[in-house]
Amino acid sequence: KKMEKVMKKSLTILLTVISLQALCSGETNPRIFLYGEVHGVKPIYEAELEVWQNYYSNQNMRHLFVEFGYGTTKLLNQWMQADDDAILLQIYDNWEGTKAHNEYNLEFLKNIKRTCPETIFHGTDVGHQFETTDSMWLHQLEENGLKDTEEYLISVENIQQAKDYYKSDNDAFRENCMAANFIREFDSLPEDEKIMGIYGNAH
């Protein structure tokens, strides 16, 4: 417990320093605030939640970029509007065997819905769950007659990115996909919109 408190305090200080560096970097009106994490560590999720709550409340930010696939965040955004946690729990079950499948991540997402209900998630990773979550999302689009939409094309591309990544096991390929996906999502927002992003420290 004591170690967790020390770690959380250190992380909060570090995140504050990073934010100040961004504000003092010569950029008069920064729009992108990126934070690195070690996946699955409770104090890190708690510190990130505090940072997002601050941006949400004090800077009117609504767009949170995360290390999930496109389809995952589309379903998370549906869950944000739902009356129960059925969608979230299905996504969570599909994460089994990955670093995202941990109770602290689940609680982090629930706390975002509870305290920052207008949050919009943007997934910029390859579609890791292409056999489960991403297929669910694709099937939903097909059922609603949306196969000719840009949303569907992006979903198919994101799934293909993951298949190509796992076939080649090429980390540079994944990083390039993540960068391209990030740019696509960022460019889709209004020019004055600010965003926060959370990514593993390997990226």
Secondary structure, 3 states (H helix, E strand, C coil): CHHHHHHHHHHHHHHHHHHHHHHCCCCCCCCEEEEEECCCCHHHHHHHHHHHHHHHHHCCCCEEEECCCHHHHHHHHHHHHCCCCHHHHHHHHHCCCCCCCCHHHHHHHHHHHHHCCCCEEEECCCCCCCCCHHHHHHHHHHHCCCCCCHHHHHHHHHHHHHHHHHHHCCHHHHHHHHHHHHHHHHHCCCCCCCEEEEEECCC
